[in-house]
Amino acid sequence: MNLAAGDTRAAIDVLRARHGDAFVFGFGAIRFHWLIGAEANRFVLQERAGAFRNREAYRFLEPIGGPTALIVSDEPEHLRRRRRVQPAFHRQRVDTWTERAVDAFEAWSRTVIGRGTVALQGALRGVVLDLVIDVLLGPGTRTRHPGLHRDLASMMAFANQPFLAQLFRVPLPGTPWWRFLAARRRVDEVLYAEIARRREHGADDDSVVSLLLRSEGEGAALDDAELRDQAVSLVSAGFDTTTAALTWCAWLLCDEALRTRVADDVAALDPATAAAHPTIDALWREALRLYPPAPAILRVTAEDVLWRDVHLTAGALVGLSTFHTHRDAASWREPTSVRLERWAGDDGPWSAPRDPFAYLPFGHGARYCIGAGLARTLAGAWLSVMLRSARWHALDPANVKPVGTTLSPPRGLPVRFEPYGASGAD
């Protein structure tokens, strides 16, 4: 089977039932040793973390983010670069982006409410991409470079192909790889021009790139190539996975009883405040549990490794299934049920497990997703706007099965938004 095909997760279910928590799946360049469950996650990500490497596992992303992006950096360079970037995503700084996001989503809502069927994930991609560009590169960047949005989206279109399709890199006119290279050249021209302009005239906005140029953070400053790679990788990863996560939140809220419960909890709150409400937070966490946009964590062994009775030779591709960990009956009660009570913070019967390796939507430790706070802020803003504005339902709920490398609903989740008070809304 194709590792990136929609039936991958079903195949892993079958193989796990047959072979237990360790098995091989795939072939050739995508032949992975899958290790499933919280115990395996702890072994790879903490106990023997030094025996595994990121770079070779995520090399397929290097054409987009570049050779110095955090996801393809191994130690010690990963830690140096992360220490430079991390202050730009401090919680207080992230919170300042909420008002900007609320304004953008209120404008977006007027384009979809009461206007017929919309493929939600595709409809959200544009506004989320614009927000991420503004946060990372500055609100004036899109005005100065109107083609940047289009070219970044084109680059991600290539990355969202199945793995095998991405290996077909023949630069013939009209091919996906040819279009990708052309878009990347234009993006690089923009970014290097922006970096040069800010070095010469001063980096005076609150964007992530400008903060990096002002030398905030620990360790040696990033050079121009490193700045380019962090900007592109953060934009491309940030808007794609965040859009998928928002779509899955909307899918859970197609259940009218759940939507009513959540909407009632936040109805009287200001949208900027509602974004941090415990009910919104619980919905976000539960959506990421059931449908983590990054459904697997990948590594390559740097040396021979033994886990239980499984021998992994140096150079082996290893996959940790976040998707299956989040649905593991060994850790979660009724794991496929939607229960916001899991995140109430008490010791009730539905409480989420205390083991941090049972829930990894953003990874773990030094590899924890640096943009997790931004994703959470955008999600809270979108949910607070839409819950007070409309009700909605999926047009074909029986066929909503997760697919793709970035976990997504099929056809982008066709839904219909109706304003409150409209007849025949549901």
Buried (B, 14 or more C-beta within 10 A) or exposed (E): EBBBBBEBBEBBBEBBEEEEBBBBBBEEEBEBBBBBBBBBBBBBBEEBBEBBBBBBBBEBBBBBBBEBBBBBBBEEEBBBBBBBBEBBBEEEBBBEBBEBBBBBBBEBBEEBBEEEEBBBBBBBBBBBBBBBBBBBBBBEBBEEBEBBBEBBBBBBEBBBBBBBEBEEEEEEEEBBBBBBBBBBEBBBBBBBEBBEEBEEEEBEBBBBBBBBBBEBBEEEEBEEBBBBBBBBBBBBBBBBBBBBBBBBBBBBBBBEEBBEBBBEBBEEBEBBEBBBBEBBBBBBBBBBBBBBBBBBBBBBBBEEBEBEEBEBEEEBBBBBBBBBBBBBEEBBBEBEEBBBBBBBEEEEEBBBBEEBBBBBBBBBEEBEBBBBBBBBBBBBBBBBBBBBBBBBBBBEEEEBEBBBBBBBBBBBBBBBBBEEEEEEBE
